[in-house]
């Protein structure tokens, strides 16, 4: 029992380090951008249907349009990111990659060509889509329970996938969410796939 508790504590520590490190990178980049580069790093975001703008698929989640934008994304990123990690810490990286690719490419393809899209909100919507739909695809009690909890806490975000106010990348939200749904489908553990030693 003590070994099991030690393993859980070590896993939680690893998860905290991962989320804390990525969040620290978000903040460091934004502060450097604000006070050193005067916001010019934002040009490295996703620029639709511009070949150079494809680099934003990698860079955009780490760029924000000011401290208010970053603050608004920080808590949902940490909370939903941790929910993604609950079963396996490695799920966080797989889901993040799928969401960044689908969300970034979708935004690049359909957003207006004169715009630049930045921020971690597309990734956050991806985590939301993954967590909401994992219960549907896996149909086991723990996954459904997580879907219900996430729906209760963050279900209201879903309206962000629709065109709303100017300056908000609903395209990033929509395709990020769809990337999360795809990740949930691809990574779903069926009854025969689950290892009993992994729990859920």
Buried (B, 14 or more C-beta within 10 A) or exposed (E): EEEEEEEEEEBEEEBEEBBEEBBEEBBEBBEEBBEEEEEEBBBBBBBBEBEEBBBBBEBBBBBBBEEEBBEBBBEBBBBBBBBBBBBBBEBBEBBBEBBBBBBBBBBBEEBEEEBBBBBBBBBBBBBBBBBBBBBBBBEBEBBBEBBEEBBEBBEEBBEBBEEEEEEEBBBBBBBBBBBBBBBBEEBBBEEEEBEEEEEB
